[in-house]
Amino acid sequence: MSSASVYVLVHGAWHTGAEMEPTAHRLRAMGHAVYCPTLAGNRPEDDRSVVGLEDAAQSLAQYLDAHDLQGVRLVGHSYGGMVISRVAELRPTRLARLVYVNAFVPEPGQCLNDLVPPHYTGMFDAIAAASNGSVMLPFPVWREAFINDGDLQLATQAYEKLNAHPYKTFQEPIQLSQPMAASPIPKSYVNCREDTALPHSMGWHPRLSERLGLFRYVECSGSHEVWFTDPEAIAHAIDKAGRD
């Protein structure tokens, strides 16, 4: 077991901090201090039609300030990778390591939509146009591509916990002064091998992970939604990824 550390788990699209708690519980049992904020745009009262990526990143930076967190292992899942990449510039002195879990790693000026297959962008464009700028993941996509290691009952129960996501966060280019490979903050990438949320022909690793330059690579079994299907496995992978 690694020594006690401070972890902040940053959820992906359609999620809140609450869905990270089963994993956080297991990390706390290892002796770590773990926080699970909900980003701007995914809180019940938030206006999904106006919240963008910068708003979400600023909300996380403010959370770190409000709790005066230092030496943070900042863990971003999926869309959360966009957010932690920006926060690495906003609050570098608070961070000890960035941990990407099947997460997006943008280049300066890219948006999330630049990093996904065109059929996703087309689907989300249509959904957002009909939903006042918010997007929801259709259940068949969720079941087969996101939580493919769970049975129908678990997939259904987990889907009911999701919330509509502000589409502007996918469209707004990230503000970065340099590529993530140039960031002096240590970095890790956790790759869940059964993750097909992105097709493996343009998958998370190595296509996006190698943008980190020098990084620690950790593999884990499980799908994109391992947080629901195997929180024990992802907790141990994060512990390995975050250790000094």
Buried (B, 14 or more C-beta within 10 A) or exposed (E): EBEEBBBBBBBBBBBBBEBBBBBBBBBBEBEBBBBBBBBBBBBEEBEBEEBBBBBBBBBBBBBBEEBEBEEBBBBBBBBBBBBBBBBBBBBEEBBBBBBBBBBBBBBBEBBBBBBBEEEBBEBBBEBBEEBEBBBBBEEEEBBEBBBBBBEEEBBBEBBEEBBBBBBBBBBBBBBBEEBBBEBEBBBBBBBBEEBBBBEEEEBBBEBBBEBBEEBBBBEBBBBBBBBBBBBEBBBBBBBBBBBE
